[in-house]
């Protein structure tokens, strides 16, 4: 897959990102809710990638 292609994150990908953060919001430090989402740190549309280092689980 080309680096600039966007891919769909799997449930395992999302879980890995949240676990890496200790199941806490990267911005405020509060525990993530049961239904959390994963977002790009640097927006994909602005050159960010789907690599794990560019993903975070903030509070909704």
Secondary structure, DSSP 8 states (H G I E B T S, - for coil): --TTS-----HHHHHHHHHHTTTB-TTT--B--SS---EESS-GGGT--SSGGGEE----
